[in-house]
Every structure is written in structure tokens, then in C-alpha cells.
Amino acid sequence: MAEKSGIVVANSTVCHGFSGFWGCCDKILFRVHPIRMIETYIAEEQVPRLLEALEAEYETILFAPDAIIPYRQLSDEDKRHLPLREPRSSFSPKSFLLPAKERLAEYGTGVKDRGQSPAVPAAKPPALVNVRNCDLEAMVVLDQIFLEGDYVDPYYAQRRQAMLVVSVDCASITEFCFCQTLGYQPFVKQGRGINLSPVEGGYVARADTPAGEKVLQQFQSSPPAVENRHKEQVEQCHQATLALLQQSNEKFTTRQSFYEILKANPPSEKWNDLFNRCVECAACTNVCPSCYCFYMFDQKRMPDRQDVFERLRSWDSCLLADYSRMAGVGGVKPSPRPQIRARYANRFNHKYLYHYETYGRYGCTGCGRCSQSCMATTDPREVMRVLGQ
Amino acid sequence: MIADYPNPYEPLLCEVEKVTDETPTIKTFVLKMDKPFTFRAGQFVQLTLPGVGEAPFTPSSSPLESDRLEITLIRTGSVTDRLHEEVQPGSVLGVRGPFGKGYPFEKYKGREILVVGGGCGLAPLRSLIYMLMHDASDYKKISIKYGARSPEELVYRASYDAWRRSAPNVDMEVTIDAPAPGWTGRVGLVTTLLEHLDLAIPNSIVFSCGPEIMLKFVTYTLLDLGFKPEQIYLSMNRRMSCGIGKCGRCNVGPYYLCKDGPDINYALIQHYEDVF
């Protein structure tokens, strides 16, 4: 009966609370189990309808190769040609979890409600469409920083909880992509909403969270079944993209893992040639989906009030000379890493050594946006190839 | 405590009760806490000058006292300049914390404790000294070595004799960097006080705090004397900002000094290029 109704139940390792909807529906006679997820086929021309259905509860945001665009701003023509089979966007979804600038606190004797739980503005949460596996894996890195440990970041936690991700398996790659080098794959095993796998004429849509299930349920009352040929096509797409990645990264092959290479090569003069051409623009850290370092600063909340102040944070970059500067007079504030070579070494070590040692995974997911955006054409793959020689 | 607080980035407001001039460049601010504020010796707080910003300081008062917090700070940068210029009794400041691990001194009962301070670095060590002296008989020896640039720059000068007299196993030696009129004590960098230690080195543990250049030479001197890296705890100088291991700027290798320090065992960090 499940097949007839067009719903295929697949095993998943994810555990989530399942509303009783599917179990109550008399057309569907399978027992709802909390560790299952639903899959359905969506024809290409139906995808705009799915994204429009999201708009009821979310602000739908499309990640195009060269832009992040609110879905409602797309022309009808654009909606008919969604870039879901194009390579990943040049932009990461980081700013939807960690805005480039945000207020962290309001304080001072003129603030009435002190010590309250902070709330992010109650606008519609975003549904991020066309996000790829590299970015989902990078969100895990961000989760480790902002949700684990003695303190939870209340702003990050709220955004993380409210958003929905419509991820897409990669059907093509950029020349900068290298996720498979780090042990990741260009397709999504566990998403944060709905995942779309490209097949002939459409997509296999899989709900990975209760929120994703809800959207799929509301979208189609009798969803078309996922057929065996679809499953084969999904697998073919995965293998084809992996092959593309392997081919594209062949010239960067190293004998050891990035971890092993850095462990064996502590920062030294050898690094100078690699990094002295850096112009310190911080583009790499800004586009990085897993870079999270921020700068906190205080200012008056209102120009004419002396008793209300605000604390803000903005993205920061470990490559900038004043990143770790300490107290000191004027221009001679000391920094533990005065040379760019040392700062670059710290960045690479953080990504491939320190985060790995502390959290058991790399702080990089191989999206390659850093090299894509680098004016000095620094590429982590090339750095590792040279260091590993 | 901030752990019970819904927003870890919001400072708790408190009133300044007293401001003491310790030296021409160092002042102690006594803060009156509305709610009991407990911390471990060596843990730090983020002190906010409203509208100007925050800077990290380790309290210099005794952790045994929870309704007053003393912070001794040297005038050396944009926030500390303004703190020195503007703050008076009655001023309102903000506090977040306590953060970090603090000195693991209780682990070393029965051992000989060497405390090495430089300049304003005696401030965080004072809260440790209070704790050590509170249970002085638990330690075989408590030896304090302290150096400053000049006699005027010695902090808590009136306390030294009381510390020396507090228990038979406590001693304190003081030095200044260069000869000064009227000074009859020792002259030379604080490392010169380490040359003739009256301690059994294998049984000793060192806690040191001071300017980075001093920590570097204290560490190298101690290693030359036969101390092992594991026996040395350093209060590392870094720009702590969020205080809770998220903003990323205070790392030495994989350690964030705001949560894994600021007092950290030298054995953990010795191989990283940017330690000193």
C-alpha cells in the first residue's frame, strides 16, 4: 500500500519525533516509526510549486551559482530554470546562522529589562534552497562551536532551530571543489529539511526532519512514487559526480592526509613562499562556510543617551594583522602572530589540525570557495601538495 | 554567575566602591557585587567600561570573598586608559564571568610552590597567594619571587611583610630592574631571583604571571635549572574577547585560553610557534 500511495519509507539513522499525520491517513497503512523518513518523486516543473509552498512558513532563499536571491524576486523565466544542477553557489549559507553583524546585548543603567533571554527578530525563518553537502557539513562545524561546551550561543541556537534547508546533491562541480579529498561526498546523507537528488526529468525528494516532512506532506496529497529506476539514477549521479571530483583533483594528490601533512610540517620558513603573496583581504574567511571567528565591540545605543549601550559582533578574520592584537600603546599593540606567514599557518592548522584534534573532524569541508575568491590564488590543495612533498 | 544567565554576552552591572592608586600606572578598582560573585583563583572576568568596550582581567582579591571584587590593572591600552581616566567611586561598570579554569593549585598539596610575578602580573597571583596562605600548612613551601621596573612600580608593597610573616613556610623576594635612589633591596630582572632557589626542584610547581617577555625568560631560566615543562603554569597573554571559546582569537594551538586557560601548563603549549 505504501508503494501504491507513492510513499517510500527508507531507513535512516536520524531520530525525530513524527507527528501522527501519515499514520492516521487511511490510505497509508504502514506503521509510523520514529526513525524513518519519507521519499517522493518531484517532476522538474513541480519544483517551483514546492518552493512556493515553503513561502507559507519560510522566506525562501535561492542559492544560485553567483548570487543569493529571495525566491519571490525571481522572474517566471528564472523559476523555470532553477540552477539546481549547476555547481554549488559562490556564497555559503553561513550568514543565515551567523549574520555578518548583529547586536548581542543592550546594557546600561537606562535598560529596564536586564538579564533577559535574547531573541532574534521574529521575522519568517529562512528556507535555504540549493545548499550542498559541503555547506551542511560546515554547519556541523558551526554547531560544535556555538552549541557545544559550557555556553550555548543563544542567537545561533535560535536561527539554527528555526531555519529549513532544501539541500541538493551535486550533479556538477566547480574546479575548486575538493570535498572528497577530506572524506566527504558531494551528496547529502543527512539533511536539515528536504534533500533533492537529481534524476531524469525531476528529483527524488527526501524529508530529513519533521519540518521537511511537513512541507512535503502539504505540497502533495498523493505524491508520485520513487521508482527503482529513480534510485538507480540517484546512485549514478552520485558516482558520476565523485568521478568528476577525482578527475579534477588528480593533480593535487598527496600521499598523506592533510592532518598528517600538517602534523609533520610545523610552521617554518618553508611556508613563506606559499603565503607572502597574501594581500590580507579576508575574502577567504568571509566566504568560508565554517569560519566563525568574530569581533565584539560596544557603542552608544542612541547618540544622546549616556545610559544605554549596545554590544555588537561582526565577522573577523584571523589573517588580519590586528586580529589577535593585545593591549598596548597606539600602533605598537603586540600580536602573537605579527607575520602573515604565521597567521596563515594558524588558519591552516586550525582547519586541518586543531579542529580535528578538538572535535574529531576537519574545520573545512572542501567547498573550495577560499581559493575561488583568493586574489593571490592560494589554494589549500596546492599548499598541502607542496608541504607534503 | 554568568552560567545562570540567559545571555552570555550581556555584562552584569556593578558599582565601583573604591579606587586605589597602587603605582603611578596601576590602580585597583573595588567593585560591589549585587549578587555573590564566586570565582577560582586565576579565573578571569571581562570588565566593561560602558560604551567603550571590554578587556579581560583576573581579579586580584581573595576568592573567599564574594561580595567584593578587586581588579588591579595597568594603564596600557585603549580600554585601560579610559578606565584609569574616567572611573571613580560610584561609577558603573559591567562584569561578565568568571571564565577559564583558574590555577590548579589544590592538585599540588604537599609540594613546593614557586610563584613568579612581574609588574602588574602580581595582581592575578595575589588571589592565588591568598588561597595558598589560607591553607599554608598544606604546602611544603610557598616561595614568592617578584620583580618590577622600579620601586614605585611595586604593587601591594605594604602587604609583603604580612605575607612573609603569615606562615613559617612562606618567603618572598623582591627585585627591581635597575638601581634607584633609596632602594637597598635586590636589583636585576626577576630571573635573577631564580638563580639560587631554596627548593627541591623535582617537588616544585611554578605559577607565573607577567608581561610576555618576562614569561618567556622565566620559562627558559626554569627549564635551564632542571624544571620540566609539566611543572610550569603560565598565565598567557592573549586577546580574550567572548570569554566562552567561540570568537576564536585567543588560541595557542588547539587551546582557547579563555576556556582552557588563561593559566596553562607549559607542556601543553611548548611546541607551538606563537607561544611567546
Interface residues (C-beta under 8 A of the other chain):
Chain A: L104 A105 E106 Y107 G108 T109 R114 G115 Q116 S117 P118 I145 F146 G149 D150 Y151 D153 P154 P266 P267 Y292 C293 F294 Y295 M296 F297 D298 Q299 K300 Q306 F309 R311 R313 D316 C318 Y323 S324 R325 M326 A327 G328 V329 K333 P334 P336 R337 A342 A345 N346 N349 H350 L353 Y354 H355 E357 T358
Chain B: A3 Y5 P6 N7 P8 Y9 E10 P11 L12 L13 T48 P50 G51 V52 G53 E54 A55 T76 G77 S78 V79 T80 V92 G94 E212 N237 R238 R239 S241 C242 I244 G245 K246 C247 G248 R249 C250 N251 V252 G253 P254 K259 H271 E273 D274
